[in-house]
Amino acid sequence: MTMTEEQSRLLEHIRDLQNARNTHGYHTESAFLNEEEAAVVKKFFPPSETTRYDGGYTDAQRQKVIFPKTAEDDFSDIVALRSPVDMRFREITHRDLLGALMALQIQRNRLGDMWVDAEKQRLILYTDSLTARFIVHELHRVGKAETAFEEMVEHPIRQRRIQEIRCTISSLRMDCVVAALAHTSRQQAKKMIALGMVQLDHRILEKAETVCNNNGTISIRGIGRFMFIQVCGVTRKNRLTAVFHKEV
């Protein structure tokens, strides 16, 4: 894996946090990492009794790396916030929520997962305890809707809706897969990969000829996120019928 300068700085910072724990004996933690950052960090700092990853709930997309004092230390300062929101006459989106938080000049790495729970007419947001207090006092409107955030006792899990997609592809090379999922030509898919528009398992894809494996996560900028499930058949022309799940 080719390391970027930004990734190198991130790993150096995480190593400093680990060294601080080892030297001084107190727990240390990072800011929230996005999935690409977490994938890089986990390669060098795999989960263990003294290296934990936490986003507030199981399978959170944005997580912190925490170096506890001991294996028994369950420290985490991640807080879940909720706000009721009236969506009977207006639509509130994730972009509205993120935009309102950015308008308060909150850095993105202070924020974990967030979503609009339309069924229960509420907004859900994970953050650290200090930022949570600021949000509770300062964020009173998202889009055109009034909000009133408060800390939750329970930590809700985001329920993701999945759409099954079946594609016919010539091979499991990523340029073939991207072309099918993006409904474009293989040549255009190669350009998208070269431009850094495609991630495989939360890392920017560097080679178009990389083979996609079962349960591989494919993110295509402007198209969406997919998981490759399996090849379920072969056509008469020897092409593969592949099954993907897309988050919608």
RODRENKE-847720 format. One line per field, with one value per residue (C-alpha): x, z negated, y. Coordinates in steps of 0.001 Angstrom, whole numbers, plus 500000, padded with zeros to 6 digits. Last residue first. Example, Ala and Ser with C-alpha at 12.3 -4.5 7.8 and 13.67 -1.06 7.14 Angstrom:
BEGIN
x (513670, 512300)
z (492860, 492200)
y (498940, 495500)
This chain:
BEGIN
x (470260, 473250, 473965, 474308, 476023, 475403, 477489, 476441, 479688, 480181, 480943, 478796, 476206, 476010, 477771, 476108, 475834, 479118, 479149, 478399, 480252, 479321, 478358, 478648, 477327, 477504, 478949, 482288, 482383, 482760, 483335, 483273, 484612, 482358, 483545, 486722, 487331, 490413, 492823, 493323, 492335, 495205, 495311, 491999, 491704, 491242, 487912, 487653, 488029, 487776, 487037, 487216, 491019, 491375, 493043, 490045, 487618, 489750, 489715, 485914, 485749, 487648, 485387, 482371, 479678, 476737, 478461, 478017, 478940, 481949, 483140, 483070, 484913, 487571, 487785, 488705, 486097, 485605, 483323, 480493, 476739, 475268, 472760, 471817, 470257, 469145, 470023, 468548, 470893, 469643, 471899, 472365, 471092, 473286, 471112, 471272, 470809, 472156, 469902, 469482, 466629, 465918, 463811, 463355, 464205, 467522, 468728, 467974, 468804, 472482, 474303, 473691, 473260, 475959, 478501, 477773, 478180, 481503, 482922, 481433, 482699, 480349, 477578, 474465, 470881, 468105, 464460, 461079, 460897, 460484, 462557, 465657, 468085, 471691, 474961, 478129, 481023, 481820, 484938, 486815, 484519, 485677, 482887, 482729, 479088, 478225, 479843, 477225, 474341, 475838, 476177, 472501, 471302, 473527, 472089, 468692, 465595, 462488, 459660, 455946, 455666, 459374, 459089, 462369, 463099, 466758, 469171, 472708, 474948, 478167, 481644, 483980, 485224, 487111, 486617, 489842, 490173, 492926, 494849, 495326, 493183, 494560, 491498, 491193, 488135, 485492, 483424, 481457, 479904, 479828, 478719, 477887, 479607, 482298, 484893, 488178, 490300, 494027, 495111, 493211, 493776, 492573, 495314, 497593, 499528, 496809, 494139, 495466, 495097, 491569, 490602, 491754, 489704, 486676, 486735, 488566, 487021, 489641, 492263, 492337, 494639, 494329, 496771, 499971, 502489, 504963, 502801, 499790, 501942, 503600, 500198, 499132, 502441, 501945, 498511, 500053, 502774, 500118, 498143, 501236, 502018, 498425, 498658, 501976, 500399, 501385, 501399, 500000)
z (499914, 499091, 502034, 501871, 504765, 506561, 509571, 512725, 514467, 518230, 520001, 523039, 521854, 518584, 515349, 511940, 508384, 508032, 504487, 502046, 503305, 500971, 502464, 501568, 503818, 507229, 506756, 505602, 505941, 502711, 502946, 499836, 500383, 498902, 501467, 503256, 505888, 508037, 508586, 512321, 512037, 509645, 507041, 505230, 502440, 499198, 497457, 498395, 502060, 502780, 506130, 507191, 506961, 510417, 511775, 510596, 512359, 515502, 515403, 515073, 518133, 520133, 518790, 520011, 517711, 515689, 512394, 510936, 514175, 514984, 511381, 511477, 514788, 513656, 510358, 511967, 511049, 514673, 517705, 515691, 515527, 512642, 509912, 507344, 503935, 502119, 498442, 495915, 493066, 489484, 487425, 483958, 480985, 477922, 474807, 472157, 474691, 474364, 475454, 478615, 479071, 482737, 484741, 488411, 491388, 492073, 488679, 485845, 482154, 482042, 479397, 475911, 476731, 479401, 476959, 474367, 477009, 478146, 474665, 474360, 477731, 480693, 481979, 483572, 484023, 485430, 484702, 486298, 485230, 488792, 490289, 488278, 489802, 489352, 487608, 487184, 485340, 484989, 483560, 486731, 488736, 486890, 485308, 486789, 485711, 489427, 489758, 487383, 489357, 492601, 491178, 490203, 493516, 495454, 493511, 494747, 493303, 495492, 494640, 493831, 491494, 490658, 487127, 485345, 481988, 481072, 480157, 478838, 478306, 476368, 476900, 473934, 473790, 470985, 470522, 468551, 467899, 470512, 468824, 469263, 472388, 475858, 477818, 481597, 482493, 484962, 487911, 489677, 486530, 486705, 483085, 481261, 479919, 482574, 480734, 481712, 478963, 478484, 475134, 475233, 478992, 482195, 484827, 484704, 487989, 490308, 488016, 488697, 492477, 492313, 489712, 491996, 494917, 492702, 491195, 487930, 484938, 482817, 481185, 477666, 474666, 471399, 468618, 467726, 468439, 470726, 472309, 472698, 474151, 476487, 477825, 478419, 480159, 482384, 483341, 484310, 486372, 488093, 488977, 490296, 492531, 493773, 494737, 496525, 498524, 498015, 501002, 500000)
y (503249, 501054, 498760, 494981, 493240, 489927, 488878, 487056, 486160, 486054, 482758, 483522, 481019, 482962, 481996, 482018, 483313, 485181, 486511, 489314, 492385, 495224, 498569, 502248, 504983, 506633, 510141, 508786, 505017, 503033, 499281, 497095, 493570, 490898, 488332, 489397, 492076, 491535, 494432, 495071, 498736, 499391, 502170, 501839, 504362, 502476, 501916, 498214, 499186, 502882, 504492, 508152, 508332, 509884, 506734, 504666, 506988, 506837, 503019, 503102, 505340, 502722, 499962, 501877, 503227, 502000, 502926, 499442, 497660, 499856, 499644, 495828, 495598, 498085, 496170, 492885, 490282, 489248, 489685, 491199, 490660, 492620, 491817, 494451, 493864, 497028, 497434, 499849, 500712, 500717, 502948, 501559, 503542, 504171, 504167, 506884, 509667, 513204, 516046, 518086, 520541, 521245, 523693, 522863, 525064, 523364, 522240, 524669, 524940, 523990, 526055, 524653, 520957, 521203, 522651, 519967, 517259, 518735, 518133, 514628, 513384, 512955, 510716, 512217, 511092, 513295, 512494, 511876, 508194, 506888, 509692, 508805, 511303, 510252, 510906, 508861, 510438, 514113, 515740, 514768, 517023, 520141, 522153, 525642, 526185, 526379, 522931, 521541, 523045, 521737, 518220, 518196, 519616, 517201, 514264, 515351, 517051, 517056, 519410, 519316, 516331, 516372, 517774, 517113, 515502, 515777, 513047, 512886, 509857, 510451, 509043, 509650, 506063, 504353, 500603, 500025, 496283, 495766, 498556, 502299, 502297, 503193, 504282, 504470, 506492, 505375, 506596, 503852, 502416, 498621, 498143, 501377, 504499, 504664, 502601, 501007, 499480, 498988, 497534, 494244, 494105, 495756, 496089, 499156, 499143, 497796, 499226, 502746, 502432, 501013, 503628, 506453, 505120, 504564, 508052, 508509, 510253, 512042, 509886, 508507, 508251, 506369, 507142, 505277, 508018, 506275, 503558, 505841, 508620, 506117, 505021, 508614, 509375, 506310, 507630, 510980, 509293, 507186, 510328, 512086, 509107, 509054, 512731, 512182, 509360, 505745, 503385, 500000)
